[in-house]
Amino acid sequence: MMPRYYNYRIALLILLMSLIAYLILITGFYYNDAIMGNTPQALRYIVLGIFELLLLVPLLLYVWGNKKSIKHSFRIRPISILAFRDIIFVAVGMFFLIELIDIFSESVFQFTRNPQTDLKVLYPLNFILIFIVSGLITPIVEEAIFRGYLLRAMFRNKFSMPAAIIVTSLVFTLSHLTFAHAPAIFIAGLILGFVSYSFYSIIPCIIIHSIFNIMVLIDINFPQIRESVVYAKSFVPWTIMIGSIIILLIGLINIKQNIKINRKRKHDKEGVINEE
């Protein structure tokens, strides 16, 4: 007979084991030139997508094994059409904020940002594959895990909202295995955690994450846009940065003020009275 309640400590342990297994596969197989060095780029993208989807499997089995709802366990909740403007504001603003933080980290901490050569498409048709992986699979998997499963598990273990968002952002940062981009990834994690908590849903975070990743893909594969538009005149980059941060703040403030979630509910079969 299946247990009636989640054991959230076991849930966190399963998540930790899944992340370790995923990182072993990524570092020991995907980024191992002895194994993948001569692999066609299209196949590399397919392998990457499969590895990311596998990260969800143990968590899904745990949820199904406890006879719980996927929608409930991963914080999948519909959002209003009216909220899309602010979601897009946050996505675009976050892209340029991350760029600014990377520039700051590079100058202050003497980090050298390694170009993401694996995202540089060699053949036009491969752009479809990397778009599916980076623009769809990655946002869905990472948001389901970090802003859905992990954040929910921490709330159920009596973590406060700020503490839960900070810890999930740290785990999110560590999972990317990069020092150069770590400050920027951590800030992105905080923003996505706030959005997820505000909406009580990972759907807005998936949209933001997807838009962000697509903008990164465009930036890497079409550098002429950056050179001809962003760096056309000396004042343009800073104008764009400042304007984008203002847009980001407007989006976050509007979300804070306009999104009202009733977090209190009556007793149900899980026995929860006031669930974060």
Secondary structure as a PSIPRED ss2 file (coil, helix, strand):
# PSIPRED VFORMAT (PSIPRED V4.0)

   1 M C   1.000  0.000  0.000
   2 M C   1.000  0.000  0.000
   3 P C   1.000  0.000  0.000
   4 R C   1.000  0.000  0.000
   5 Y C   1.000  0.000  0.000
   6 Y C   1.000  0.000  0.000
   7 N C   1.000  0.000  0.000
   8 Y H   0.000  1.000  0.000
   9 R H   0.000  1.000  0.000
  10 I H   0.000  1.000  0.000
  11 A H   0.000  1.000  0.000
  12 L H   0.000  1.000  0.000
  13 L H   0.000  1.000  0.000
  14 I H   0.000  1.000  0.000
  15 L H   0.000  1.000  0.000
  16 L H   0.000  1.000  0.000
  17 M H   0.000  1.000  0.000
  18 S H   0.000  1.000  0.000
  19 L H   0.000  1.000  0.000
  20 I H   0.000  1.000  0.000
  21 A H   0.000  1.000  0.000
  22 Y H   0.000  1.000  0.000
  23 L H   0.000  1.000  0.000
  24 I H   0.000  1.000  0.000
  25 L H   0.000  1.000  0.000
  26 I H   0.000  1.000  0.000
  27 T H   0.000  1.000  0.000
  28 G H   0.000  1.000  0.000
  29 F H   0.000  1.000  0.000
  30 Y H   0.000  1.000  0.000
  31 Y C   1.000  0.000  0.000
  32 N C   1.000  0.000  0.000
  33 D H   0.000  1.000  0.000
  34 A H   0.000  1.000  0.000
  35 I H   0.000  1.000  0.000
  36 M H   0.000  1.000  0.000
  37 G C   1.000  0.000  0.000
  38 N C   1.000  0.000  0.000
  39 T C   1.000  0.000  0.000
  40 P C   1.000  0.000  0.000
  41 Q H   0.000  1.000  0.000
  42 A H   0.000  1.000  0.000
  43 L H   0.000  1.000  0.000
  44 R H   0.000  1.000  0.000
  45 Y H   0.000  1.000  0.000
  46 I H   0.000  1.000  0.000
  47 V H   0.000  1.000  0.000
  48 L H   0.000  1.000  0.000
  49 G H   0.000  1.000  0.000
  50 I H   0.000  1.000  0.000
  51 F H   0.000  1.000  0.000
  52 E H   0.000  1.000  0.000
  53 L H   0.000  1.000  0.000
  54 L H   0.000  1.000  0.000
  55 L C   1.000  0.000  0.000
  56 L C   1.000  0.000  0.000
  57 V H   0.000  1.000  0.000
  58 P H   0.000  1.000  0.000
  59 L H   0.000  1.000  0.000
  60 L H   0.000  1.000  0.000
  61 L H   0.000  1.000  0.000
  62 Y H   0.000  1.000  0.000
  63 V H   0.000  1.000  0.000
  64 W H   0.000  1.000  0.000
  65 G H   0.000  1.000  0.000
  66 N C   1.000  0.000  0.000
  67 K C   1.000  0.000  0.000
  68 K C   1.000  0.000  0.000
  69 S C   1.000  0.000  0.000
  70 I H   0.000  1.000  0.000
  71 K H   0.000  1.000  0.000
  72 H H   0.000  1.000  0.000
  73 S H   0.000  1.000  0.000
  74 F C   1.000  0.000  0.000
  75 R C   1.000  0.000  0.000
  76 I C   1.000  0.000  0.000
  77 R C   1.000  0.000  0.000
  78 P C   1.000  0.000  0.000
  79 I C   1.000  0.000  0.000
  80 S C   1.000  0.000  0.000
  81 I H   0.000  1.000  0.000
  82 L H   0.000  1.000  0.000
  83 A H   0.000  1.000  0.000
  84 F H   0.000  1.000  0.000
  85 R H   0.000  1.000  0.000
  86 D H   0.000  1.000  0.000
  87 I H   0.000  1.000  0.000
  88 I H   0.000  1.000  0.000
  89 F H   0.000  1.000  0.000
  90 V H   0.000  1.000  0.000
  91 A H   0.000  1.000  0.000
  92 V H   0.000  1.000  0.000
  93 G H   0.000  1.000  0.000
  94 M H   0.000  1.000  0.000
  95 F H   0.000  1.000  0.000
  96 F H   0.000  1.000  0.000
  97 L H   0.000  1.000  0.000
  98 I H   0.000  1.000  0.000
  99 E H   0.000  1.000  0.000
 100 L H   0.000  1.000  0.000
 101 I H   0.000  1.000  0.000
 102 D H   0.000  1.000  0.000
 103 I H   0.000  1.000  0.000
 104 F H   0.000  1.000  0.000
 105 S H   0.000  1.000  0.000
 106 E H   0.000  1.000  0.000
 107 S H   0.000  1.000  0.000
 108 V H   0.000  1.000  0.000
 109 F C   1.000  0.000  0.000
 110 Q C   1.000  0.000  0.000
 111 F C   1.000  0.000  0.000
 112 T C   1.000  0.000  0.000
 113 R C   1.000  0.000  0.000
 114 N C   1.000  0.000  0.000
 115 P C   1.000  0.000  0.000
 116 Q C   1.000  0.000  0.000
 117 T H   0.000  1.000  0.000
 118 D H   0.000  1.000  0.000
 119 L H   0.000  1.000  0.000
 120 K C   1.000  0.000  0.000
 121 V C   1.000  0.000  0.000
 122 L C   1.000  0.000  0.000
 123 Y C   1.000  0.000  0.000
 124 P C   1.000  0.000  0.000
 125 L C   1.000  0.000  0.000
 126 N H   0.000  1.000  0.000
 127 F H   0.000  1.000  0.000
 128 I H   0.000  1.000  0.000
 129 L H   0.000  1.000  0.000
 130 I H   0.000  1.000  0.000
 131 F H   0.000  1.000  0.000
 132 I H   0.000  1.000  0.000
 133 V H   0.000  1.000  0.000
 134 S H   0.000  1.000  0.000
 135 G H   0.000  1.000  0.000
 136 L H   0.000  1.000  0.000
 137 I H   0.000  1.000  0.000
 138 T H   0.000  1.000  0.000
 139 P H   0.000  1.000  0.000
 140 I H   0.000  1.000  0.000
 141 V H   0.000  1.000  0.000
 142 E H   0.000  1.000  0.000
 143 E H   0.000  1.000  0.000
 144 A H   0.000  1.000  0.000
 145 I H   0.000  1.000  0.000
 146 F H   0.000  1.000  0.000
 147 R H   0.000  1.000  0.000
 148 G H   0.000  1.000  0.000
 149 Y H   0.000  1.000  0.000
 150 L H   0.000  1.000  0.000
 151 L H   0.000  1.000  0.000
 152 R H   0.000  1.000  0.000
 153 A H   0.000  1.000  0.000
 154 M H   0.000  1.000  0.000
 155 F H   0.000  1.000  0.000
 156 R H   0.000  1.000  0.000
 157 N C   1.000  0.000  0.000
 158 K C   1.000  0.000  0.000
 159 F C   1.000  0.000  0.000
 160 S C   1.000  0.000  0.000
 161 M H   0.000  1.000  0.000
 162 P H   0.000  1.000  0.000
 163 A H   0.000  1.000  0.000
 164 A H   0.000  1.000  0.000
 165 I H   0.000  1.000  0.000
 166 I H   0.000  1.000  0.000
 167 V H   0.000  1.000  0.000
 168 T H   0.000  1.000  0.000
 169 S H   0.000  1.000  0.000
 170 L H   0.000  1.000  0.000
 171 V H   0.000  1.000  0.000
 172 F H   0.000  1.000  0.000
 173 T H   0.000  1.000  0.000
 174 L H   0.000  1.000  0.000
 175 S C   1.000  0.000  0.000
 176 H C   1.000  0.000  0.000
 177 L C   1.000  0.000  0.000
 178 T C   1.000  0.000  0.000
 179 F C   1.000  0.000  0.000
 180 A C   1.000  0.000  0.000
 181 H C   1.000  0.000  0.000
 182 A H   0.000  1.000  0.000
 183 P H   0.000  1.000  0.000
 184 A H   0.000  1.000  0.000
 185 I H   0.000  1.000  0.000
 186 F H   0.000  1.000  0.000
 187 I H   0.000  1.000  0.000
 188 A H   0.000  1.000  0.000
 189 G H   0.000  1.000  0.000
 190 L H   0.000  1.000  0.000
 191 I H   0.000  1.000  0.000
 192 L H   0.000  1.000  0.000
 193 G H   0.000  1.000  0.000
 194 F H   0.000  1.000  0.000
 195 V H   0.000  1.000  0.000
 196 S H   0.000  1.000  0.000
 197 Y H   0.000  1.000  0.000
 198 S H   0.000  1.000  0.000
 199 F H   0.000  1.000  0.000
 200 Y C   1.000  0.000  0.000
 201 S C   1.000  0.000  0.000
 202 I C   1.000  0.000  0.000
 203 I H   0.000  1.000  0.000
 204 P H   0.000  1.000  0.000
 205 C H   0.000  1.000  0.000
 206 I H   0.000  1.000  0.000
 207 I H   0.000  1.000  0.000
 208 I H   0.000  1.000  0.000
 209 H H   0.000  1.000  0.000
 210 S H   0.000  1.000  0.000
 211 I H   0.000  1.000  0.000
 212 F H   0.000  1.000  0.000
 213 N H   0.000  1.000  0.000
 214 I H   0.000  1.000  0.000
 215 M H   0.000  1.000  0.000
 216 V H   0.000  1.000  0.000
 217 L H   0.000  1.000  0.000
 218 I H   0.000  1.000  0.000
 219 D H   0.000  1.000  0.000
 220 I H   0.000  1.000  0.000
 221 N H   0.000  1.000  0.000
 222 F C   1.000  0.000  0.000
 223 P H   0.000  1.000  0.000
 224 Q H   0.000  1.000  0.000
 225 I H   0.000  1.000  0.000
 226 R H   0.000  1.000  0.000
 227 E H   0.000  1.000  0.000
 228 S H   0.000  1.000  0.000
 229 V H   0.000  1.000  0.000
 230 V H   0.000  1.000  0.000
 231 Y C   1.000  0.000  0.000
 232 A C   1.000  0.000  0.000
 233 K C   1.000  0.000  0.000
 234 S C   1.000  0.000  0.000
 235 F H   0.000  1.000  0.000
 236 V H   0.000  1.000  0.000
 237 P H   0.000  1.000  0.000
 238 W H   0.000  1.000  0.000
 239 T H   0.000  1.000  0.000
 240 I H   0.000  1.000  0.000
 241 M H   0.000  1.000  0.000
 242 I H   0.000  1.000  0.000
 243 G H   0.000  1.000  0.000
 244 S H   0.000  1.000  0.000
 245 I H   0.000  1.000  0.000
 246 I H   0.000  1.000  0.000
 247 I H   0.000  1.000  0.000
 248 L H   0.000  1.000  0.000
 249 L H   0.000  1.000  0.000
 250 I H   0.000  1.000  0.000
 251 G H   0.000  1.000  0.000
 252 L H   0.000  1.000  0.000
 253 I H   0.000  1.000  0.000
 254 N H   0.000  1.000  0.000
 255 I H   0.000  1.000  0.000
 256 K H   0.000  1.000  0.000
 257 Q H   0.000  1.000  0.000
 258 N H   0.000  1.000  0.000
 259 I C   1.000  0.000  0.000
 260 K C   1.000  0.000  0.000
 261 I C   1.000  0.000  0.000
 262 N C   1.000  0.000  0.000
 263 R C   1.000  0.000  0.000
 264 K E   0.000  0.000  1.000
 265 R C   1.000  0.000  0.000
 266 K C   1.000  0.000  0.000
 267 H C   1.000  0.000  0.000
 268 D C   1.000  0.000  0.000
 269 K C   1.000  0.000  0.000
 270 E C   1.000  0.000  0.000
 271 G C   1.000  0.000  0.000
 272 V C   1.000  0.000  0.000
 273 I C   1.000  0.000  0.000
 274 N E   0.000  0.000  1.000
 275 E C   1.000  0.000  0.000
 276 E C   1.000  0.000  0.000
